Amino acid sequence: MALDEYTYGRILESLRDGVMTLDAFGKVLTFNGAAAEILCLKKEEVIGGKFGEIFLPGEENDAFNQAVLNAIYDKELVHHALVPYQVGERLLTLAVTTSYLMEAAGGGADRRSLIVVISNITDTERYRIMAATDALTGSRNRGYLMDTLPQEIKRAGRYGQPFSLVMADIDFFKKINDTYGHPAGDAVLKAFVRTMQSLCREDVDWVARYGGEEFILVLPDTGPGGAEVLAERIRVAASELAVPVKGAAARFTASFGVTGFMAGEYRENISADSMISAADMCLYSAKEHGRNRIVRGV
């Protein structure tokens, strides 16, 4: 049984998520109260207008605009995207889901009626990030590492991609704490993480604090050779740091253990635990052979 316009409108307005519908030409047909509140727009300014004229490309919220435009021009039935959206001084995180209904049009062509569902997940996303982040250094924490690393390894194996881990440890870290105090040790940890993150690929590689002064770099789509090159860049950069502490400069070095597999070399017995263990053995060897060096597994 088809819903009458009044009932349909009441349902839309009762939803906590924003809902917007567009016709085949990008004209906004409906725009509920939740959408108006989330996007900080007036319904009367949106309904009846064309999406591309209301949400202009190149504006500060272009990620949202593109999420909808991609759905308009793409042939996939459903799109999901997490996008930032600026409202005044507050930056929101929006989950945008788009899908379209196909309607028979004259001449055998298909016409799209696009439905856009907008959810404000800012607080949820913030809590998720906090739960996955090491409070001191800002790197990923051990819980995130142990939850996510198995998925990363399996994904690399499934698509035949290379994959590597680097375990890094600050040399003589206890001496830094004993000499300058624990706040200085914290500053060194933060500086080391910033250095690693600055040399990694954004949104691809990531760093997790494994424990104390030990960290693990997760490097998707990177073979052991490439991981060793990155570790060397980090080793050199860390040795050149001078972290201000108590009117002095704390200097330090780090040791690294590298393990991984090339494209097509994944085996079912390769796991997060086995890779961490292999990287740890290489790190131990680096320590045994004088520190401030890299050992790569074979």
C-alpha positions as CSV (number, residue, x, y, z in Angstrom):
1,M,0.0,0.0,0.0
2,A,1.5,3.3,-1.1
3,L,1.9,6.0,1.6
4,D,0.1,9.3,1.2
5,E,2.2,12.4,1.1
6,Y,1.2,13.5,4.7
7,T,2.2,10.1,6.2
8,Y,5.5,10.0,4.2
9,G,6.3,13.5,5.4
10,R,5.6,12.6,9.1
11,I,7.9,9.6,8.8
12,L,10.7,11.7,7.3
13,E,10.4,14.3,10.1
14,S,10.4,11.7,12.8
15,L,13.9,10.4,11.8
16,R,17.0,11.4,13.7
17,D,19.1,11.0,10.6
18,G,19.0,13.5,7.8
19,V,17.3,12.4,4.6
20,M,17.5,14.2,1.3
21,T,16.1,12.9,-2.0
22,L,17.1,14.1,-5.5
23,D,15.5,13.5,-8.9
24,A,17.4,12.3,-11.9
25,F,18.6,15.8,-12.7
26,G,19.9,16.6,-9.2
27,K,16.9,18.6,-8.0
28,V,16.3,18.3,-4.3
29,L,12.8,16.9,-3.7
30,T,12.8,16.4,0.1
31,F,15.0,17.6,2.9
32,N,13.9,16.7,6.4
33,G,14.4,18.6,9.6
34,A,17.3,16.4,10.8
35,A,19.2,17.1,7.5
36,A,18.6,20.9,8.0
37,E,19.8,20.7,11.6
38,I,22.9,18.6,10.8
39,L,24.0,20.6,7.7
40,C,22.9,24.0,9.3
41,L,20.7,24.9,6.4
42,K,17.1,26.1,6.0
43,K,14.7,23.7,4.3
44,E,13.2,26.4,2.1
45,E,16.7,27.3,0.8
46,V,17.3,23.7,-0.3
47,I,14.1,22.1,-1.5
48,G,13.5,22.7,-5.2
49,G,17.1,23.8,-5.8
50,K,19.7,21.8,-7.7
51,F,22.3,20.1,-5.6
52,G,25.2,21.3,-7.6
53,E,24.1,24.9,-7.2
54,I,23.4,24.7,-3.5
55,F,26.5,22.7,-2.5
56,L,29.2,24.3,-4.6
57,P,32.4,22.3,-5.5
58,G,35.6,23.6,-4.0
59,E,33.9,24.9,-0.8
60,E,35.2,23.9,2.7
61,N,32.7,21.0,2.8
62,D,33.7,19.6,-0.6
63,A,34.1,16.1,0.8
64,F,30.4,16.0,1.5
65,N,29.5,17.4,-1.9
66,Q,31.7,14.9,-3.7
67,A,30.2,12.0,-1.7
68,V,26.8,12.8,-3.2
69,L,28.0,13.8,-6.7
70,N,30.0,10.5,-6.9
71,A,26.7,8.6,-6.2
72,I,24.9,10.7,-8.9
73,Y,27.4,9.8,-11.6
74,D,28.6,6.4,-10.5
75,K,26.7,3.2,-11.4
76,E,27.0,1.5,-8.0
77,L,23.8,1.1,-6.2
78,V,25.0,2.1,-2.7
79,H,27.8,4.4,-1.6
80,H,29.1,4.8,2.0
81,A,31.4,7.6,3.0
82,L,32.8,9.2,6.2
83,V,33.3,12.9,5.5
84,P,34.3,16.0,7.6
85,Y,31.7,18.8,7.6
86,Q,32.4,22.2,9.0
87,V,29.6,24.0,10.9
88,G,30.8,27.3,12.3
89,E,33.8,26.5,14.5
90,R,32.8,22.9,14.9
91,L,34.1,20.1,12.7
92,L,31.6,17.2,12.4
93,T,32.1,13.7,11.1
94,L,29.2,12.6,8.9
95,A,28.4,9.2,7.7
96,V,26.8,9.6,4.3
97,T,24.9,6.7,2.6
98,T,23.5,7.2,-0.8
99,S,21.4,4.9,-2.9
100,Y,19.2,5.3,-5.9
101,L,15.9,3.9,-7.2
102,M,15.8,3.0,-10.9
103,E,12.6,4.0,-12.7
104,A,11.8,3.2,-16.2
105,A,11.9,6.2,-18.5
106,G,10.8,6.8,-22.0
107,G,12.8,5.3,-24.8
108,G,14.1,2.5,-22.6
109,A,16.5,4.8,-20.6
110,D,16.8,4.6,-16.8
111,R,16.3,7.5,-14.5
112,R,17.8,7.8,-11.0
113,S,16.0,9.0,-7.9
114,L,18.8,9.5,-5.4
115,I,18.3,9.0,-1.6
116,V,20.9,10.5,0.7
117,V,21.0,9.5,4.4
118,I,23.2,11.7,6.6
119,S,24.2,10.7,10.1
120,N,26.1,12.9,12.5
121,I,28.6,10.4,14.1
122,T,31.0,13.0,15.5
123,D,30.8,11.9,19.1
124,T,30.8,8.2,18.2
125,E,33.8,8.7,15.9
126,R,35.6,10.7,18.6
127,Y,35.1,7.9,21.2
128,R,36.2,5.3,18.7
129,I,39.4,7.2,18.0
130,M,40.1,7.7,21.7
131,A,39.7,4.0,22.4
132,A,42.2,3.2,19.7
133,T,44.8,5.8,20.6
134,D,47.7,5.8,23.0
135,A,47.0,8.7,25.3
136,L,50.7,9.8,25.7
137,T,52.1,9.6,22.2
138,G,49.0,9.8,20.0
139,S,50.0,6.6,18.1
140,R,47.6,3.7,17.9
141,N,47.5,1.6,21.1
142,R,48.2,-2.1,21.6
143,G,44.5,-3.0,21.6
144,Y,44.0,-1.4,18.2
145,L,47.2,-3.2,16.9
146,M,46.0,-6.6,18.0
147,D,42.5,-6.1,16.7
148,T,43.5,-4.6,13.3
149,L,46.8,-6.3,12.4
150,P,45.3,-9.7,11.7
151,Q,42.9,-8.1,9.2
152,E,45.7,-6.2,7.5
153,I,47.7,-9.3,7.1
154,K,44.8,-11.3,5.7
155,R,43.9,-8.5,3.3
156,A,47.4,-8.4,1.9
157,G,47.3,-12.2,1.5
158,R,43.9,-12.1,-0.2
159,Y,45.0,-9.5,-2.8
160,G,48.5,-10.9,-3.3
161,Q,50.1,-7.7,-1.9
162,P,53.4,-7.3,0.0
163,F,53.2,-6.5,3.7
164,S,55.8,-5.6,6.4
165,L,56.2,-4.9,10.1
166,V,58.9,-2.9,11.7
167,M,59.5,-3.1,15.5
168,A,61.3,-0.1,16.9
169,D,62.8,0.4,20.3
170,I,64.5,3.4,21.8
171,D,68.0,2.5,22.9
172,F,68.9,3.0,26.6
173,F,65.5,4.6,27.3
174,K,65.8,3.9,31.1
175,K,69.0,6.1,31.1
176,I,67.0,9.0,29.7
177,N,64.4,8.7,32.5
178,D,67.1,8.3,35.1
179,T,69.1,11.3,33.8
180,Y,66.4,13.8,33.0
181,G,63.3,12.4,34.7
182,H,60.1,10.8,33.4
183,P,58.6,13.9,31.9
184,A,61.7,14.1,29.7
185,G,61.2,10.4,28.8
186,D,57.6,11.2,27.8
187,A,58.9,14.1,25.6
188,V,61.3,11.7,23.9
189,L,58.6,9.1,23.2
190,K,56.4,11.8,21.7
191,A,59.2,13.1,19.5
192,F,60.0,9.6,18.3
193,V,56.4,8.9,17.3
194,R,56.1,12.3,15.5
195,T,59.3,11.4,13.5
196,M,58.0,8.0,12.5
197,Q,54.6,9.3,11.6
198,S,56.1,12.1,9.5
199,L,58.0,9.6,7.4
200,C,55.2,7.2,6.9
201,R,52.6,7.4,4.2
202,E,49.5,9.2,5.4
203,D,46.3,7.1,5.6
204,V,48.3,3.9,4.6
205,D,51.0,3.2,7.2
206,W,50.4,3.5,10.9
207,V,52.3,3.3,14.1
208,A,51.2,1.5,17.3
209,R,52.8,1.6,20.8
210,Y,53.5,-2.0,21.6
211,G,54.6,-1.3,25.2
212,G,57.0,1.1,27.0
213,E,59.4,2.4,24.5
214,E,58.6,-0.2,21.8
215,F,56.6,0.6,18.8
216,I,55.4,-1.3,15.7
217,L,55.1,0.2,12.3
218,V,52.5,-1.5,10.1
219,L,53.3,-1.1,6.4
220,P,50.7,-2.4,3.9
221,D,51.7,-2.8,0.3
222,T,55.4,-2.6,1.3
223,G,57.9,-5.5,1.0
224,P,60.7,-6.1,3.6
225,G,63.2,-4.2,1.4
226,G,61.0,-1.1,1.4
227,A,60.4,-1.4,5.1
228,E,64.1,-1.6,5.7
229,V,64.6,1.6,3.7
230,L,61.9,3.4,5.8
231,A,63.4,2.1,9.0
232,E,66.8,3.5,8.0
233,R,65.3,6.9,7.3
234,I,63.6,6.9,10.7
235,R,66.9,5.7,12.4
236,V,68.8,8.6,10.9
237,A,66.1,11.1,11.7
238,A,65.8,10.0,15.3
239,S,69.6,10.1,15.8
240,E,69.5,13.8,14.8
241,L,66.8,14.8,17.2
242,A,67.6,17.0,20.2
243,V,64.6,17.0,22.5
244,P,64.6,20.0,24.9
245,V,64.5,18.8,28.6
246,K,65.4,20.8,31.7
247,G,67.5,23.3,29.9
248,A,69.4,20.6,28.0
249,A,68.8,18.5,24.9
250,A,68.2,14.8,25.2
251,R,69.6,12.8,22.3
252,F,68.8,9.1,21.6
253,T,69.1,6.4,19.0
254,A,66.8,3.5,18.2
255,S,67.0,-0.1,17.0
256,F,64.8,-1.8,14.5
257,G,63.6,-5.3,13.5
258,V,62.1,-5.8,10.1
259,T,59.9,-8.7,8.8
260,G,57.4,-9.1,6.0
261,F,56.5,-10.9,2.8
262,M,56.6,-10.0,-0.9
263,A,53.6,-10.1,-3.2
264,G,52.4,-13.7,-3.6
265,E,54.5,-15.0,-0.7
266,Y,51.7,-15.0,1.9
267,R,51.0,-18.4,3.6
268,E,48.2,-19.4,5.9
269,N,50.5,-19.9,8.8
270,I,51.5,-16.2,8.8
271,S,49.7,-14.5,11.6
272,A,49.9,-11.3,13.7
273,D,51.7,-13.2,16.5
274,S,54.2,-14.9,14.1
275,M,55.1,-11.6,12.4
276,I,55.4,-9.8,15.7
277,S,57.6,-12.6,17.0
278,A,59.8,-12.5,13.9
279,A,60.2,-8.7,14.1
280,D,61.0,-9.0,17.9
281,M,63.7,-11.5,17.1
282,C,65.3,-9.2,14.6
283,L,65.1,-6.3,17.0
284,Y,66.8,-8.4,19.7
285,S,69.6,-9.2,17.2
286,A,70.0,-5.4,16.5
287,K,70.3,-4.8,20.2
288,E,72.8,-7.6,20.6
289,H,75.0,-6.3,17.8
290,G,75.4,-2.8,19.2
291,R,72.1,-1.0,18.9
292,N,71.3,2.0,16.6
293,R,70.9,-0.4,13.7
294,I,68.4,-2.4,11.7
295,V,68.2,-6.2,11.3
296,R,65.9,-7.6,8.6
297,G,64.6,-11.2,8.7
298,V,65.1,-13.5,5.8
